[in-house]
């Protein structure tokens, strides 16, 4: 098991480097390939005092006049050990991990991401707990009562959940509850206020996911309940509850684990729609504002952070797979 985890960790580090390479190409190289001059690209990294000396300093600092791999090496090195930037009037030190410096807002990218992360984390974890509980429960009940009115009703609701977007469900729930204030407060300072402020975004975000999980759980349960090992368990006299939960659900949960890990990882990179609808100052909301301001360093930081959480989620899923099915460790 330890060897399996070490292999996956090495693969995760390699994948992070590849993601950093692709991100660098998109934001640094593609604009130049499309015809943007080096001075125009350098202007994105200079403050309000955009004189030629400041532009030349940025060009030298980022090695825009050097081969591509020299630029990429310097970019990765800055993330690991920090760097120094100039806004045209003064030198600014960026501590490691240095994901860049936002000259639009005069702030380092990494501390800004850390400041916004608790909002996104609270939103993602709360919604994930809701959709996992209700999605699995509804899927199991629907599979056990296959063909009943309850089964058909649940699947209709699940279809609505898949079809209706978050930016419709969120304001609808908000309106039905009388438009209460939705603002983030720290869990550590007041857990009750934290939950009261976020329950509407949780429900809005969890509704569509719960519908998808319910349909997947139902399909997996129906396949599992028809297998020989389930019929054997019933023939041995095991209770119906034990057969359903221990044998049926365990066999059906493998794809759910994969999807859950990837969904949570993606949300930790920024729940863009929900944060935008409710104006929650999370990473997704930061990404939207940064795009509007053409804040290139901040956009790159959000991209790398989102990729990091997806890769980590994939790593966790691999480890869970190995614990649930020993055959996976041999792959």
Secondary structure, 3 states (H helix, E strand, C coil): CHHHHHHHHHHHHHHHHHHHHHHHHHHHHHHHHCCCCHHHHHHCCCCCCCCHHHHHHHHHHHCCCCCHHHHHHHHHHHHHHCEEEECCCCEEEECCCCCCEECCCCEEHHHHHHHHHHHHHHHHHHHHHHHHHHHHHHHHHHHHCCCCHHHHHHHHHHHHHHHCCHHHHHHHHHHHCCCCCCCCCCCCCCHHHHHHHHHHHHHHHHHHHHHHHHHHHHHHHHHHHCCHHHHHHHHCCCCHHHHHHHHHHHHHCHHHHHHHHHHHHHHHCCCHHHHHHCCCCCHHHHHHHHHHHCCHHHHHHHHHHHHHHHHHHHHHHHHHHHHHCHHHHHC
